[in-house]
Amino acid sequence: MEENPAPLIPRVTAILIAHNQAGELRRAMEALERSQPREQLEILVVDCASQDETPSLAEQFPDVTMQRLPQHFGATKALNIATRTARGDFLLLLSPAVEVPPELVNHLAAHLEASSDTAAVAPLLVDSEGRPALRYLQPLPDREALARLCAGGETGRLTVDLTQESVAVPYAGREALMVRKQFVAGMNYFDERFGEYWADADLAMKIRQAGKKIRLYPTVRATWHAAHNAAPADTLHTSDRIVGAAALLGKYQGFMAGFGFRWTAILKALIHLDFALVSGLLGGRKLGGETKQSYPG
């Protein structure tokens, strides 16, 4: 009697965090299913209590593991849920808005495996016409940049030489980023004082502290279907973004830096008579609950 062969251990686990993005998620999953070699890829989707057709996708993609959360706890907690169950040595953090070509996962894994000084690698994101979408490549945010981002603005962009085989960058977001699972586990996973925002910036800070690099590979490309008519942030998301930014500053620049950032935001909300935001900031409201005003390393 023949024994059943042991299941293959995937080399890479792709992690997608989705909330009411059924159309984008379907496209991203279809693209991942075409990855070569597919048997070396595990696909995990965490559905953050979507109210659209997202839950029904589980039947359409039987080889994808979908985890449905009872409420939207924020991307950070969802990332931790997926990361702790991931079987691959490398984690591909992927936005549902990103469509990857069949060779991307294997190429990124090969580059990461070959570079001992590198903790994470990223493809160049391009739009549907093939033009580089450099808006997602930013410097690590400082206090001024965080203030602009929390107000709905943009920060500076990195100058990237796209003729190079690879370029070391300080921060590449989490739209499409492959990171060693061992590194994430070594930093005790993602800091859940962050709700929806800034866990990727915290990861970049940790990589820099460890003396490792994030490398962008301009010839490895994926298509970023950026939303052109994104809905304005509600009070909870605005509070989440500001509270998380304060936590990030406090974690790396000291308690008073984070405390001052948060109180500056509270005063601005008072000036604009935005009492709902004032209440959210005073209570440390974020997706998934509240965060305490403490900033250990």
Backbone hydrogen bonds, N-H to C=O, Kabsch-Sander energy under -0.5 kcal/mol:
donor,donor_aa,acceptor,acceptor_aa,energy
11,R,40,Q,-1.6
12,V,40,Q,-2.1
13,T,90,F,-2.8
14,A,12,V,-0.5
14,A,42,E,-3.4
15,I,92,L,-2.9
16,L,14,A,-0.5
16,L,44,L,-2.3
17,I,94,L,-0.5
18,A,16,L,-0.5
18,A,46,V,-2.5
25,L,21,Q,-3.2
26,R,22,A,-2.6
27,R,23,G,-1.8
28,A,24,E,-2.4
29,M,25,L,-2.7
30,E,26,R,-2.5
31,A,27,R,-1.9
32,L,28,A,-2.1
33,E,29,M,-2.3
34,R,30,E,-0.7
34,R,31,A,-1.0
35,S,32,L,-1.9
36,Q,102,P,-2.2
40,Q,37,P,-1.4
41,L,38,R,-1.9
42,E,12,V,-2.8
44,L,14,A,-3.3
44,L,42,E,-0.5
45,V,65,T,-2.8
46,V,16,L,-2.7
47,D,45,V,-0.6
47,D,67,Q,-3.0
48,C,18,A,-3.1
48,C,46,V,-0.7
49,A,47,D,-2.0
56,S,53,E,-1.0
57,L,53,E,-0.6
57,L,54,T,-1.8
58,A,55,P,-1.2
59,E,56,S,-1.0
60,Q,56,S,-0.7
61,F,57,L,-1.5
64,V,61,F,-1.8
65,T,43,I,-2.4
66,M,64,V,-0.6
67,Q,45,V,-3.2
68,R,66,M,-0.5
69,L,47,D,-2.9
69,L,67,Q,-0.6
73,F,71,Q,-1.1
76,T,195,G,-2.7
78,A,74,G,-1.7
79,L,75,A,-2.8
80,N,76,T,-2.0
81,I,77,K,-2.3
82,A,78,A,-2.1
83,T,79,L,-3.0
84,R,80,N,-2.3
85,T,81,I,-0.7
85,T,82,A,-0.7
86,A,82,A,-1.2
89,D,11,R,-0.8
90,F,11,R,-1.6
91,L,179,V,-3.2
92,L,13,T,-2.9
92,L,90,F,-0.5
93,L,91,L,-0.8
93,L,177,L,-3.3
94,L,15,I,-2.6
94,L,92,L,-0.6
95,S,175,E,-2.9
98,V,95,S,-2.1
99,E,223,T,-3.0
100,V,98,V,-0.5
104,L,101,P,-1.4
107,H,103,E,-2.3
108,L,104,L,-2.8
109,A,105,V,-2.2
110,A,106,N,-2.2
111,H,107,H,-2.2
112,L,108,L,-2.6
113,E,109,A,-2.7
114,A,110,A,-1.6
115,S,111,H,-0.6
115,S,112,L,-0.9
116,S,114,A,-0.7
118,T,115,S,-1.4
119,A,213,K,-2.4
120,A,213,K,-1.5
121,V,178,M,-2.7
122,A,215,R,-2.3
124,L,217,Y,-0.8
124,L,220,V,-2.9
125,L,123,P,-0.6
126,V,222,A,-2.7
127,D,131,R,-2.6
130,G,127,D,-2.3
133,A,125,L,-3.3
134,L,132,P,-1.1
136,Y,133,A,-1.1
137,L,134,L,-1.8
138,Q,136,Y,-0.8
138,Q,171,Y,-0.6
146,L,142,D,-2.8
147,A,143,R,-2.1
148,R,144,E,-2.1
149,L,145,A,-2.7
150,C,146,L,-2.6
151,A,147,A,-1.2
152,G,149,L,-1.5
153,G,148,R,-2.9
158,L,137,L,-1.8
160,V,158,L,-0.8
162,L,160,V,-1.0
164,Q,161,D,-1.3
167,V,216,L,-2.5
169,V,214,I,-2.8
177,L,93,L,-2.3
178,M,121,V,-3.2
179,V,91,L,-2.6
179,V,177,L,-0.5
180,R,119,A,-2.0
181,K,89,D,-2.7
182,Q,89,D,-0.6
184,V,180,R,-1.6
185,A,181,K,-2.8
186,G,182,Q,-2.1
187,M,183,F,-1.3
188,N,185,A,-1.7
189,Y,184,V,-2.6
192,E,190,F,-0.6
194,F,191,D,-1.7
202,D,198,W,-2.3
203,L,199,A,-2.1
204,A,200,D,-2.1
205,M,201,A,-2.3
206,K,202,D,-2.3
207,I,203,L,-2.4
208,R,204,A,-2.2
209,Q,205,M,-2.6
210,A,206,K,-1.8
211,G,208,R,-1.6
212,K,207,I,-2.3
213,K,117,D,-1.4
214,I,169,V,-0.6
215,R,120,A,-2.3
216,L,167,V,-3.3
217,Y,122,A,-2.5
220,V,217,Y,-1.6
221,R,219,T,-0.7
222,A,124,L,-1.8
223,T,99,E,-2.6
224,W,126,V,-3.2
224,W,222,A,-0.5
225,H,97,A,-3.2
225,H,223,T,-0.7
226,A,224,W,-1.4
238,T,234,D,-2.4
239,S,235,T,-2.8
240,D,236,L,-2.7
241,R,237,H,-2.4
242,I,238,T,-2.3
243,V,239,S,-3.0
244,G,240,D,-2.2
245,A,241,R,-2.1
246,A,242,I,-2.4
247,A,243,V,-2.0
248,L,244,G,-2.4
249,L,245,A,-2.4
250,G,246,A,-2.7
251,K,247,A,-2.1
252,Y,248,L,-1.4
253,Q,249,L,-3.1
254,G,250,G,-1.1
257,A,254,G,-0.7
258,G,254,G,-1.5
259,F,255,F,-2.7
260,G,256,M,-2.8
261,F,257,A,-1.8
262,R,258,G,-2.1
263,W,259,F,-2.2
264,T,260,G,-2.2
265,A,261,F,-1.8
266,I,262,R,-1.9
267,L,263,W,-2.3
268,K,264,T,-2.0
269,A,265,A,-2.1
270,L,266,I,-2.1
271,I,267,L,-2.2
272,H,268,K,-1.7
273,L,270,L,-1.6
274,D,269,A,-3.0
275,F,273,L,-1.4
278,V,274,D,-2.1
279,S,275,F,-2.4
280,G,276,A,-2.1
281,L,277,L,-2.9
282,L,278,V,-2.5
283,G,279,S,-2.0
284,G,281,L,-0.6
285,R,280,G,-3.1
286,K,289,G,-2.9
289,G,286,K,-2.1
291,T,284,G,-2.0
294,S,292,K,-1.8
